[in-house]
């Protein structure tokens, strides 16, 4: 089979995209979808880019956890990455990819902070911020008279596509770049809203693969990618983890109000019992039963009609919490605890009362308990 062309430019060399989008693209290529190869751009440091290049872009993903009630511990190979480029020292190579007629998709995962501008100037040889780099890439593509790409931001930010697009437009106009480019960026480039969900924990502490693959990463079996549907999207990958939808907002609502809410509620209840790890708390017979009741009798009914498969997602949440390979610490969940309560628990409590004409007993109790803990801390 002929080598696949480089069709995807990816900002972000971290473990998440490598165990998520890149792995799915590898699956698609293996099935004959011929999605193409991924060129990764690393902006901070050179270690991951160097490591990937030394291995020809190939690495393994160790998938560990519960899947359909069974413990799984399997290895999946990924060969969708053709090469990795360091932005600081190889910027011209990045622009060469941008000008390629074979390129059709740009992926990113740069965290929320990555959308912030860093004093970029149109005279910078290499823009400092991710929006600055992306704008320069798109401008190079426009100047080369190449088709507008599909841009798929995978940052876990609600409204990510519009926020990123607005940042690019503001930057382009601030730099007084040509009106034709601004129109092309605003009217022809396709920005897809997304919601990504998979826990990727990094390099395994001990694994036989480490001897030959230092780029190996570990991920949970669960993976979900809500991807905004668009008739002109060039990113046509089909995968069991991908759900294409006209609106990704209900999937954000489902994740925040079920999975994230379960984390916060369990944190409050686990404190009295001294559990430090999510798995230990959910395996506690009393707390596990309490969490299932909270989800199935109060949270899921409140969201019914607004989210898809709420009960199934709640069951998957419990299963994910029990992952025997993942030590998810409550100390990590506790950061910004009060604001998380206000986003994850309080709205559901109020909506339950409005919908059913009575306060939800479990939600009301756990919120009150959480407030007492905050007052006493």
N, C-alpha and C positions, 0 to 999 in steps of 0.2 A: 504494500500500500504506500502511495506517495506521502511524503511528509506533509503534515497539515500546516497551513500558513499561520502567521502570528496575527490573530484577529482581536485580541483583548489586551488592553493596556490597563494595568492594575496599580493603583497607588496604595501601598501598604504591603509589607512583606511579613507581617505578624502571623502568629499561629492561627488566628481565627479564620481568615479568608483561606488559608492553606488547607484547613480541615473542613471548609464549608464550600464556598463557590468554586475554588480550584479543584477540589475533590469531585464535586458534582459535574464540572466540565469534563474531567477525566472519565467519569462514568459515561457521560453522553458520547464522548469520542469513541469509547470502547464499544458502544452500542451502534456505531455507525452514523451518529448525528453530525459528525464532522463540524463541531462547534469551532475548533481551531485551537491554537496555542496561546498561552498567556505570557506576556512580558511584564515582570514585576518591577516596580520602581520603589527603591528604598531611599527614604529621605534622611533618616537618622542613622549614622554609623554605616559600616560596610560588612559587618560580620554575617548577617543572614544572607545578603546578596552573594557574598563570597562562598558561603556554605552551599547554597543552592547551585551555584555555577559549578562548583567542584563535583557535584553529583549529577550534572547534566539536567538540573531542574527536577529530578526524580526524588521522591521521599515516600515515607509510609505514614499512615494514620492508624493508630491503635484505638479501636472503638470498644469502650468498656462501660458496662452498666446493665440495667434491666431493659429488656425489650420484649413486650408482650408477655410479661410475667416470668421471663427466663433470664438468667444471668448470661451475658455474652462478653466475650473477650476475643475479638478477632482483629486481624490486620488487613487493611486495605491499602493498595499502592496507588500513588498519584503520579501521573506523568504528563499533566496538562501544561506545566510550566516549561517554556523553552529556554528562558534565561532571566537573570535579574540584573538590574542596572542601578548604580548609585547616582542619585540625582546631582549631588554636589560635584562629582568629578566626571560624570558622563552625560551631562545635560544634552549635548548635541545628539547623542544616541537616542535619548528620549524623544527629541523633536523629530528625528528620522522616523521613529515608529509612528508619531503623530501624523506625519505626511504620507504614510503608507496607504495605498488604495485598498489593501486587504483588511486594515483595521476597521472594526465596526462598533466596538463596545469599550467603554471605560468604566472600570470598577474602582470603588474606594472603600477603605475602612480606616479612618484617621482619628476616631473618637470625636466627641463634641467639641473639644478644644481645637481640633483640627480645622474647624470652619472659621476660626478667628483670623483676621488679617494681622500681619506682623510688620506693618510699615513697608509693604512692597512698593517698588517703584517700577515704572515701565522700562527704566534704564538698567535694572538688575540683570546681570548675566544669568543668574539662577534665582528665580523668585523665592522668597523665604517661606511663605505660607502655602498650604495646600491649595486654597482657592487661586492664589497667584500662579502656582505651577500649572494648575488645570487650565486657567485662562490662557496662559502662554501656549500650552499644548493645542488648545482649540483654535487660537489665532494662527498658529503655524499650519494647522490643517486647513483653515479657511483660505490662507494665502496660497496654499498648494492646490486650491480648487478641488478638494476632495469632499465626498459626501458627508453630511453632518452625522456624527456618531450618536449612539444611544448611551446615556450616562446613567449608571446604576450605583447610587450611593448606598453603602451598607452600614453607615453609622446608625446607632440605635437612638435616633432622634425623630420624634413624630413630625411629619412634614419635611423630612430631610431633603427631598428633591427640590421643593420650592425654596427652602432656606438657602440651599447651595446655589440655585439658579439666581436668586435675588442678590447674593453676595457677588457672584460673577458679573452680573449686569452693572451693579454699583461700581465695581472695580473698573470695568471696561469704560464706563462713562467718565469715571474720575480720571482715568488715564487719557481720556479724549481719543480713544481708538476709533477707527472709521465707522461711520453709521451703518455701512453695509455689513460689517462684521457684527455689530450689535444686533441688527435685524436678524442675521443668520443665527446668532446665538439664541435670541429670544424666540424666534418663530420656527426654526428648522431643527435645531438640536433637540433631542428627545431626552427628558429627565424623568426617570421612573421612581415613584415613591416605593419604599420597601420597609419590611419588618423582618429582621433576622433573629433567629432563636436557636442557639446551640451552645452548650458549655464546652469550651475547649480549654483544657487545663495546662497545656504546655508539654515540655519534654518529660518522659517518664523517668522516675528516679532510678529505676533498674529495669532493663529490658534487653533481651538478647540482641535486638536490632541496633542498639546503640553502638555496638562494635563496628558496624558497617554503615550506619545511617544516623549521624548526629543531628539531622534535621527532623527526625521522627517527632510527631506530636500525638497527644492523647485527646480524644473527644468522647462525649457521651453518645449513645445510640440515637437519641432524639435529635431531629433536625427539622426546622420549619422555616420556609422562606416565602413570605407573602410579597408578591411582585406585581406592581401595577401593570395592568394590561394596556397595550397601546397598539393600534393596527399597524403602525409604521416602525415598531421596535425591531431593531436588528438582532437583539439578544433573544433567540428563539429556543434556548435550551429547554428540554423537557426532562423532568426529574421527579421522582416520588415526593421529594421534600418541597417542591415548588408548587405554590398555589397562586395562580394568576387571577387577579381580581380588579374590578373597576375602582375599588376603594379599600385601601389597606388600614384605614382608621379602626374598623371593628376589631382587627387583629391586635392592634395596640391596646385597645380597651380590654380585650380578653386576657392578654398577657399581664397587664398592670393589675387588673381587678381579680384575677384568679391566681396566677403563679406568684407575682410579686406580693400580692396581698397575703397569700399563704405564708410566704417567707416572714413578713412583718408580724402577722398574727402569731405564728409559731415562736418567733423570737420572744414575744411578750410572755407567752405561756411557759416556755422552756426555762425562763430565768429562775422561776421558783424551784424548779427541779434540778437546776445546776447543769443542764445539758449545754455543751459548748459547740456541738456539731449537729447540723440539720438532720443527718441520717439517724443519729442516736435519739433525737427528739421524736421523729416521725415513727421510729420503731418502738418507742415507748407505748405500751398498749393503751394507756389512758389518753395520752396526747394524740396518738395516731387516730384513735376513734373520734376524738374531739375535732381534729382537723377535717376529717372526712365529713362529719356532720356539718361543720361550718360551711364547707364548700358546697355540699349537695343540698342542704336545706335552706341556706340563706344567700350565699353569693351567686351560685349558678341560677336559681330561680329569679333573682333580681335582674340578671343580664339576659334572660330568655327573650328571644326575638331580636336581640341586638348583636349577638355574637354567634358564630357558627360552632356547633359541636361543643358547647360549654361543658356538658357532663363528661364527655370523652377527654377533653383537655384537662379537666380537674383530675380525672383518674391518671392521666399521663403525668400530671404534676406530682402526685403522690409517688408514682413509680420513679420519677426522676429524683425525688428527695431521698429515696432509699438506695441510691447508687452506692454499692459497697466499695467502689474504687475512688470515690470523691469525698474528701474531707472539707465540706463547705462550712466554714466557721460563722457562728452567729456574730462574732466580733466584726466581721466584714459587712454583714447585713445591717448592723446597728448604726453605721455612719448615716448622719442626717435623719435620724429615726423619726423625729417629730414631723418633718415635712413629708416623709414617706407615709406615715399614718394618715396624714391629711389628704394624700393623693390616692392611696391604695385602699383604705378602709372606710374613712368617714363618708365619702360619696355613696358607697354601696349601702351603708347603714341608713342614710337619709332616703335613698331611692327605694329601699325595701319598705320603709315606713310609709312612704307615699303610695307605693304600689299595693301593699297588703293591708294598710290601715292599722298597723301595729309595729312597734319597734322590734328589730331582730334581737333575740336575747343573747346569742353568742357574740355577735358583733358588738353590741352595746357593752357587754361585759368586758370584752377584751380591749376595746378602746378606752373604757374607763380605767382598766387596770394599767394600760400603757401610759395614760396621763398621770396616774399616781406614781408610776416608776420614774417618769420624767421629773415630776415635782420633787421626788426624794433623791434624785441623783445630784 
